[in-house]
């Protein structure tokens, strides 16, 4: 018989480091939720065989935001310009919010 994991049993498991895929998903999920809370329409897109992204709907066209590693740290990227990136932090969320306006 399989053991069903409950919230309590899950909290007593030894901690492990997240995989890159999990880090990417968590970063995108946090971004989508934060932007939703400030009134933007967002979707977390998980395409088969491609990197996931957050799709932000705006009047000038949709904005796709991805999470990637650059110089050993996780960042958000969007668009095609070299300056279109931000840290996975509160200031990074603000920068993406500004880009989505």
FILUM-698785 format. One record per atom (N, C-alpha, C, O): residue number from 1; atom name; x, y, z. Coordinates in pm, whole numbers, plus 50000, padded with zeros to 5 digits. Each point is the difference from the previous one (the first is absolute). Layout:
! residues N
(atom NUM,"CA",(X,Y,Z)) ...
! end
This chain:
! residues 101
(atom 1,"N",(50084,49883,50000)) (atom 1,"CA",(49916,50117,50000)) (atom 1,"C",(50089,50124,50000)) (atom 1,"O",(50094,50011,50079)) (atom 2,"N",(49874,50083,49831)) (atom 2,"CA",(50079,50123,49992)) (atom 2,"C",(49965,50094,50114)) (atom 2,"O",(49884,50012,50040)) (atom 3,"N",(50216,50052,50011)) (atom 3,"CA",(49979,50098,50106)) (atom 3,"C",(49958,50132,49937)) (atom 3,"O",(50064,50047,49906)) (atom 4,"N",(49831,50010,50144)) (atom 4,"CA",(49955,50129,49951)) (atom 4,"C",(50072,50108,50079)) (atom 4,"O",(49996,50003,50123)) (atom 5,"N",(50070,50086,49804)) (atom 5,"CA",(50073,50108,50066)) (atom 5,"C",(49905,50111,50037)) (atom 5,"O",(49924,50051,49917)) (atom 6,"N",(50080,49986,50207)) (atom 6,"CA",(49922,50114,50046)) (atom 6,"C",(50092,50118,50018)) (atom 6,"O",(50123,49987,49991)) (atom 7,"N",(49818,50127,50033)) (atom 7,"CA",(50082,50119,50024)) (atom 7,"C",(50098,49976,50115)) (atom 7,"O",(50116,50039,49992)) (atom 8,"N",(49837,49898,50114)) (atom 8,"CA",(50087,49975,50115)) (atom 8,"C",(50115,49907,49964)) (atom 8,"O",(50115,50026,50038)) (atom 9,"N",(49857,49867,49889)) (atom 9,"CA",(50108,49907,49966)) (atom 9,"C",(50096,50063,49900)) (atom 9,"O",(50119,49969,50001)) (atom 10,"N",(49830,50119,49914)) (atom 10,"CA",(50087,50065,49902)) (atom 10,"C",(50098,50094,50068)) (atom 10,"O",(50112,50018,49952)) (atom 11,"N",(49849,50042,50159)) (atom 11,"CA",(50088,50096,50068)) (atom 11,"C",(50113,49930,50074)) (atom 11,"O",(50100,50064,50033)) (atom 12,"N",(49887,49808,49994)) (atom 12,"CA",(50104,49928,50073)) (atom 12,"C",(50098,49928,49908)) (atom 12,"O",(50087,49928,50048)) (atom 13,"N",(49899,50090,49823)) (atom 13,"CA",(50093,49939,49906)) (atom 13,"C",(50130,50079,50000)) (atom 13,"O",(49999,50122,50020)) (atom 14,"N",(50114,49810,49959)) (atom 14,"CA",(50125,50074,49993)) (atom 14,"C",(49996,50099,49884)) (atom 14,"O",(49949,49969,49892)) (atom 15,"N",(50105,50150,50132)) (atom 15,"CA",(49997,50101,49894)) (atom 15,"C",(50098,49961,49890)) (atom 15,"O",(50102,49935,50025)) (atom 16,"N",(49866,50106,49855)) (atom 16,"CA",(50088,49973,49887)) (atom 16,"C",(50003,50126,49915)) (atom 16,"O",(49911,50085,50008)) (atom 17,"N",(50190,49925,49913)) (atom 17,"CA",(50012,50114,49911)) (atom 17,"C",(49904,49982,49882)) (atom 17,"O",(49984,49889,49949)) (atom 18,"N",(49953,50220,50010)) (atom 18,"CA",(49909,49993,49885)) (atom 18,"C",(50077,49976,49872)) (atom 18,"O",(50115,50042,49985)) (atom 19,"N",(49820,49889,49922)) (atom 19,"CA",(50057,49983,49867)) (atom 19,"C",(49989,50132,49925)) (atom 19,"O",(49920,50085,50039)) (atom 20,"N",(50158,49935,49854)) (atom 20,"CA",(49985,50122,49921)) (atom 20,"C",(49858,50020,49948)) (atom 20,"O",(49951,50113,49994)) (atom 21,"N",(49983,49780,49969)) (atom 21,"CA",(49862,50010,49951)) (atom 21,"C",(49908,50050,50110)) (atom 21,"O",(49911,50082,49975)) (atom 22,"N",(50109,49868,50148)) (atom 22,"CA",(49918,50045,50113)) (atom 22,"C",(50027,50147,50031)) (atom 22,"O",(49907,50076,50026)) (atom 23,"N",(50220,49965,49972)) (atom 23,"CA",(50035,50141,50025)) (atom 23,"C",(49931,50090,49898)) (atom 23,"O",(49943,50103,50034)) (atom 24,"N",(50063,49856,49841)) (atom 24,"CA",(49938,50078,49891)) (atom 24,"C",(49850,50012,50024)) (atom 24,"O",(49944,50109,49989)) (atom 25,"N",(49991,49781,50041)) (atom 25,"CA",(49855,49999,50021)) (atom 25,"C",(49961,50087,50120)) (atom 25,"O",(49904,50076,49992)) (atom 26,"N",(50169,49912,50118)) (atom 26,"CA",(49970,50080,50119)) (atom 26,"C",(50015,50149,49970)) (atom 26,"O",(49914,50079,50038)) (atom 27,"N",(50193,49959,49894)) (atom 27,"CA",(50020,50141,49964)) (atom 27,"C",(49888,50052,49912)) (atom 27,"O",(49951,50111,50023)) (atom 28,"N",(50009,49812,49878)) (atom 28,"CA",(49892,50042,49910)) (atom 28,"C",(49866,50007,50073)) (atom 28,"O",(49921,50091,49978)) (atom 29,"N",(50054,49812,50109)) (atom 29,"CA",(49876,50001,50076)) (atom 29,"C",(49990,50120,50092)) (atom 29,"O",(49894,50063,50008)) (atom 30,"N",(50214,49970,50059)) (atom 30,"CA",(50002,50119,50087)) (atom 30,"C",(49977,50126,49920)) (atom 30,"O",(49926,50089,50042)) (atom 31,"N",(50138,49920,49841)) (atom 31,"CA",(49983,50118,49915)) (atom 31,"C",(49855,50013,49954)) (atom 31,"O",(49941,50107,50011)) (atom 32,"N",(50002,49785,49937)) (atom 32,"CA",(49862,50004,49951)) (atom 32,"C",(49904,50042,50111)) (atom 32,"O",(49910,50081,49977)) (atom 33,"N",(50109,49865,50141)) (atom 33,"CA",(49911,50032,50112)) (atom 33,"C",(50017,50146,50042)) (atom 33,"O",(49901,50069,50023)) (atom 34,"N",(50222,49979,49987)) (atom 34,"CA",(50024,50139,50041)) (atom 34,"C",(49941,50098,49900)) (atom 34,"O",(49940,50101,50039)) (atom 35,"N",(50075,49872,49832)) (atom 35,"CA",(49945,50090,49899)) (atom 35,"C",(49847,49994,49997)) (atom 35,"O",(49935,50100,49974)) (atom 36,"N",(50011,49784,50052)) (atom 36,"CA",(49854,49986,50009)) (atom 36,"C",(49945,50084,50114)) (atom 36,"O",(49895,50062,49987)) (atom 37,"N",(50177,49939,50125)) (atom 37,"CA",(49955,50077,50116)) (atom 37,"C",(49998,50150,49975)) (atom 37,"O",(49927,50072,50068)) (atom 38,"N",(50152,49977,49837)) (atom 38,"CA",(50000,50143,49968)) (atom 38,"C",(49916,50029,49876)) (atom 38,"O",(50010,50109,49943)) (atom 39,"N",(49909,49796,50016)) (atom 39,"CA",(49901,50025,49896)) (atom 39,"C",(50036,49961,49859)) (atom 39,"O",(49923,50030,49908)) (atom 40,"N",(50189,49905,50071)) (atom 40,"CA",(50036,49957,49864)) (atom 40,"C",(49945,49860,49973)) (atom 40,"O",(49992,49917,50090)) (atom 41,"N",(49972,50059,49786)) (atom 41,"CA",(49953,49867,49959)) (atom 41,"C",(50120,49917,49959)) (atom 41,"O",(50072,50035,49907)) (atom 42,"N",(49950,49855,50163)) (atom 42,"CA",(50116,49915,49974)) (atom 42,"C",(49957,49855,49981)) (atom 42,"O",(49895,49957,50047)) (atom 43,"N",(50189,49969,49883)) (atom 43,"CA",(49982,49856,49983)) (atom 43,"C",(50136,49934,50014)) (atom 43,"O",(50099,50050,49946)) (atom 44,"N",(49907,49840,50124)) (atom 44,"CA",(50122,49920,50009)) (atom 44,"C",(49988,49893,49892)) (atom 44,"O",(49912,49914,50006)) (atom 45,"N",(50177,50092,49895)) (atom 45,"CA",(49993,49911,49884)) (atom 45,"C",(50108,49894,50012)) (atom 45,"O",(50118,50032,50018)) (atom 46,"N",(49842,49842,49970)) (atom 46,"CA",(50092,49887,50012)) (atom 46,"C",(49997,49919,49871)) (atom 46,"O",(49941,49893,49996)) (atom 47,"N",(50123,50158,49898)) (atom 47,"CA",(49995,49929,49872)) (atom 47,"C",(50084,49872,50003)) (atom 47,"O",(50104,49995,50065)) (atom 48,"N",(49851,49905,49865)) (atom 48,"CA",(50074,49874,49993)) (atom 48,"C",(50125,50021,49915)) (atom 48,"O",(49992,50048,49887)) (atom 49,"N",(50122,49915,50166)) (atom 49,"CA",(50125,50007,49926)) (atom 49,"C",(50065,50136,49994)) (atom 49,"O",(50103,50016,49933)) (atom 50,"N",(49841,50084,50135)) (atom 50,"CA",(50058,50135,50001)) (atom 50,"C",(50005,50052,50143)) (atom 50,"O",(49938,49943,50090)) (atom 51,"N",(50135,50165,49930)) (atom 51,"CA",(50007,50061,50132)) (atom 51,"C",(49867,50064,50037)) (atom 51,"O",(49935,50061,49916)) (atom 52,"N",(50023,49925,50210)) (atom 52,"CA",(49878,50066,50044)) (atom 52,"C",(50020,50152,50006)) (atom 52,"O",(50113,50048,50005)) (atom 53,"N",(49777,50025,49993)) (atom 53,"CA",(50007,50145,50009)) (atom 53,"C",(49870,50055,50057)) (atom 53,"O",(49897,49932,50003)) (atom 54,"N",(50110,50193,50043)) (atom 54,"CA",(49880,50072,50041)) (atom 54,"C",(49961,50090,49884)) (atom 54,"O",(50083,50073,49945)) (atom 55,"N",(49792,49921,50018)) (atom 55,"CA",(49946,50083,49893)) (atom 55,"C",(49921,50112,50066)) (atom 55,"O",(49905,49975,50075)) (atom 56,"N",(50133,50148,49896)) (atom 56,"CA",(49932,50117,50055)) (atom 56,"C",(49926,50068,49886)) (atom 56,"O",(50061,50044,49903)) (atom 57,"N",(49808,49964,50110)) (atom 57,"CA",(49921,50065,49896)) (atom 57,"C",(50002,50151,50023)) (atom 57,"O",(49982,50047,50112)) (atom 58,"N",(50042,50027,49779)) (atom 58,"CA",(50001,50147,50007)) (atom 58,"C",(49950,50056,49868)) (atom 58,"O",(49994,49928,49900)) (atom 59,"N",(49971,50199,50099)) (atom 59,"CA",(49941,50062,49881)) (atom 59,"C",(50095,49996,49880)) (atom 59,"O",(49955,49982,49887)) (atom 60,"N",(50174,50033,50137)) (atom 60,"CA",(50098,50004,49890)) (atom 60,"C",(50042,49861,49953)) (atom 60,"O",(50085,49988,49911)) (atom 61,"N",(49859,49908,50146)) (atom 61,"CA",(50035,49863,49964)) (atom 61,"C",(50051,49924,50120)) (atom 61,"O",(50042,50058,50100)) (atom 62,"N",(49954,49811,49890)) (atom 62,"CA",(50039,49915,50113)) (atom 62,"C",(50150,50010,50027)) (atom 62,"O",(50081,50016,49908)) (atom 63,"N",(49953,49974,50219)) (atom 63,"CA",(50139,50000,50044)) (atom 63,"C",(50029,49864,50061)) (atom 63,"O",(49928,49955,50089)) (atom 64,"N",(50178,49979,49862)) (atom 64,"CA",(50041,49870,50055)) (atom 64,"C",(50120,50021,50091)) (atom 64,"O",(50098,50065,49962)) (atom 65,"N",(49893,49879,50158)) (atom 65,"CA",(50110,50010,50096)) (atom 65,"C",(50045,49859,50034)) (atom 65,"O",(49919,49913,50033)) (atom 66,"N",(50211,50066,49958)) (atom 66,"CA",(50059,49869,50033)) (atom 66,"C",(50093,50016,50120)) (atom 66,"O",(50039,50110,50035)) (atom 67,"N",(49995,49778,50026)) (atom 67,"CA",(50099,49996,50107)) (atom 67,"C",(50118,49919,49949)) (atom 67,"O",(49982,49891,49946)) (atom 68,"N",(50137,50162,50071)) (atom 68,"CA",(50120,49931,49953)) (atom 68,"C",(50115,50029,50096)) (atom 68,"O",(49988,50084,50089)) (atom 69,"N",(50123,49847,49892)) (atom 69,"CA",(50119,50023,50082)) (atom 69,"C",(50100,50080,49917)) (atom 69,"O",(50029,49966,49886)) (atom 70,"N",(50022,50140,50174)) (atom 70,"CA",(50105,50080,49936)) (atom 70,"C",(50107,50028,50106)) (atom 70,"O",(49970,50050,50109)) (atom 71,"N",(50152,49917,49859)) (atom 71,"CA",(50112,50019,50093)) (atom 71,"C",(49972,49939,50137)) (atom 71,"O",(50035,50058,50103)) (atom 72,"N",(49903,49825,49898)) (atom 72,"CA",(49978,49927,50124)) (atom 72,"C",(49882,50046,50084)) (atom 72,"O",(49983,49953,50112)) (atom 73,"N",(49936,50138,49837)) (atom 73,"CA",(49883,50045,50077)) (atom 73,"C",(49875,49996,49911)) (atom 73,"O",(50008,50014,49878)) (atom 74,"N",(49878,49968,50188)) (atom 74,"CA",(49873,49991,49930)) (atom 74,"C",(49949,50140,49970)) (atom 74,"O",(50002,50088,50086)) (atom 75,"N",(49952,49932,49789)) (atom 75,"CA",(49947,50130,49959)) (atom 75,"C",(49875,49982,49913)) (atom 75,"O",(49977,49893,49943)) (atom 76,"N",(49943,50213,50048)) (atom 76,"CA",(49890,50008,49905)) (atom 76,"C",(50054,50061,49872)) (atom 76,"O",(50083,50091,50006)) (atom 77,"N",(49871,49863,49878)) (atom 77,"CA",(50034,50062,49872)) (atom 77,"C",(49872,50016,49918)) (atom 77,"O",(49905,49923,50015)) (atom 78,"N",(50094,50179,49900)) (atom 78,"CA",(49888,50023,49909)) (atom 78,"C",(50051,50077,49880)) (atom 78,"O",(50106,50064,50007)) (atom 79,"N",(49821,49931,49885)) (atom 79,"CA",(50038,50074,49880)) (atom 79,"C",(50133,49953,49943)) (atom 79,"O",(50046,49890,50028)) (atom 80,"N",(50014,50197,49889)) (atom 80,"CA",(50123,49962,49931)) (atom 80,"C",(50119,50087,50038)) (atom 80,"O",(50113,49970,49960)) (atom 81,"N",(49866,50137,50116)) (atom 81,"CA",(50110,50089,50035)) (atom 81,"C",(50087,49947,50111)) (atom 81,"O",(49955,49922,50085)) (atom 82,"N",(50170,50119,49915)) (atom 82,"CA",(50095,49955,50103)) (atom 82,"C",(49967,50055,50138)) (atom 82,"O",(50043,49944,50100)) (atom 83,"N",(49882,50165,49905)) (atom 83,"CA",(49965,50061,50129)) (atom 83,"C",(49865,49953,50053)) (atom 83,"O",(49953,50049,50103)) (atom 84,"N",(49985,49857,49830)) (atom 84,"CA",(49868,49954,50041)) (atom 84,"C",(50012,49877,50089)) (atom 84,"O",(49967,49888,49960)) (atom 85,"N",(50080,50135,50160)) (atom 85,"CA",(50012,49894,50099)) (atom 85,"C",(49990,50063,50138)) (atom 85,"O",(50019,50121,50016)) (atom 86,"N",(49951,49798,50084)) (atom 86,"CA",(49989,50047,50138)) (atom 86,"C",(50023,49882,50093)) (atom 86,"O",(49975,49885,49965)) (atom 87,"N",(50074,50146,50156)) (atom 87,"CA",(50018,49898,50102)) (atom 87,"C",(49865,49944,50046)) (atom 87,"O",(49897,50065,49983)) (atom 88,"N",(50106,49817,50075)) (atom 88,"CA",(49880,49942,50061)) (atom 88,"C",(49983,50060,50138)) (atom 88,"O",(50022,49934,50101)) (atom 89,"N",(49940,50192,49902)) (atom 89,"CA",(49985,50074,50125)) (atom 89,"C",(49883,50096,49985)) (atom 89,"O",(49938,50009,49894)) (atom 90,"N",(50033,50063,50215)) (atom 90,"CA",(49892,50098,49994)) (atom 90,"C",(50029,50107,49896)) (atom 90,"O",(49909,50044,49930)) (atom 91,"N",(50216,50000,50059)) (atom 91,"CA",(50033,50100,49899)) (atom 91,"C",(49986,49941,49859)) (atom 91,"O",(49966,50071,49906)) (atom 92,"N",(50061,49801,50080)) (atom 92,"CA",(49981,49933,49872)) (atom 92,"C",(49853,49995,49961)) (atom 92,"O",(49965,50021,49884)) (atom 93,"N",(49948,49951,50214)) (atom 93,"CA",(49856,50000,49974)) (atom 93,"C",(49956,50139,49954)) (atom 93,"O",(49921,50012,49905)) (atom 94,"N",(50129,50092,50161)) (atom 94,"CA",(49963,50137,49963)) (atom 94,"C",(50045,50033,49858)) (atom 94,"O",(49927,50063,49925)) (atom 95,"N",(50193,49893,50039)) (atom 95,"CA",(50050,50026,49865)) (atom 95,"C",(49913,49934,49894)) (atom 95,"O",(49974,50059,49896)) (atom 96,"N",(49983,49820,50131)) (atom 96,"CA",(49914,49931,49904)) (atom 96,"C",(49863,50066,49996)) (atom 96,"O",(49941,50013,49893)) (atom 97,"N",(50007,50029,50222)) (atom 97,"CA",(49873,50073,50003)) (atom 97,"C",(50010,50125,49913)) (atom 97,"O",(49908,50030,49924)) (atom 98,"N",(50202,50043,50087)) (atom 98,"CA",(50020,50120,49918)) (atom 98,"C",(50004,49964,49851)) (atom 98,"O",(49943,50071,49918)) (atom 99,"N",(50125,49821,50048)) (atom 99,"CA",(50009,49958,49859)) (atom 99,"C",(49863,49958,49945)) (atom 99,"O",(49976,50010,49880)) (atom 100,"N",(49937,49945,50208)) (atom 100,"CA",(49868,49952,49958)) (atom 100,"C",(49900,50113,49980)) (atom 100,"O",(49889,49976,49953)) (atom 101,"N",(50147,50145,50084)) (atom 101,"CA",(49907,50114,49987)) (atom 101,"C",(49991,50049,49858)) (atom 101,"O",(49927,50094,49971)) 
! end
